[in-house]
Amino acid sequence: WALLSDTHVPENPADAYRGFKPYENLQKVIAEVAAAKPQGTLICGDVARLQGLAGDYANVKKLLEPVSAAMPLAMALGNHDDRKNFLAAFGEAQKGAQPVKQKHVLVVESALTRLIVLDSNMATNSTPGLLGKAQRTWLAEYLASASELPTLLFVHHPPVDGDNDLLDAPRLFDIVKDQKKVKAIVFGHSHRYGFEMW
């Protein structure tokens, strides 16, 4: 799988931020992803520029066509995404969509791995994130009944103790601490690469 995060694609392709041109960046990266031919592509939140405008998602959809036509595509929602506009662009019933009220949750399984895409979007263009009780309850029940297939969780906000991070991170760790099938939690938001053992 190809993992992308914080693509921040704007409605205006010329929009630049701190010297970065998100539209051009995604255009270049998607060409590289398509050439690499992974099994699928996942964007770990902040798909849209700032407010999750319909035009942002129209551009994302256009830019993703080379991969969306050839492989599975999954996207998490971040704090700059708008759930209503996102779902209007990409559809309510995406492959692997789960019945979690007012959240965009996906489960994608292959022969070797299970990917669970969680939704930490609390409010568009507000920095902190929250899974919320309904999603945490769904996750606990799902993991308890799921097979032992190695599982990776994807969520936009870092599961750490910060005011701008995943506010219910301790509750997420309470759910996964006894689930040996959960091998990693992958997140975006911080705009930096790193890894830690827990």
PyMOL commands that set and color helices and strands:
alter all, ss='L'
color gray80, all
select helices_A, chain A and resi 22-36+54-68+83-90+133-145+169-176
alter helices_A, ss='H'
color red, helices_A
select strands_A, chain A and resi 2-4+41-44+73-76+106-109+114-117+151-155+182-187
alter strands_A, ss='S'
color yellow, strands_A
deselect
rebuild
show_as cartoon
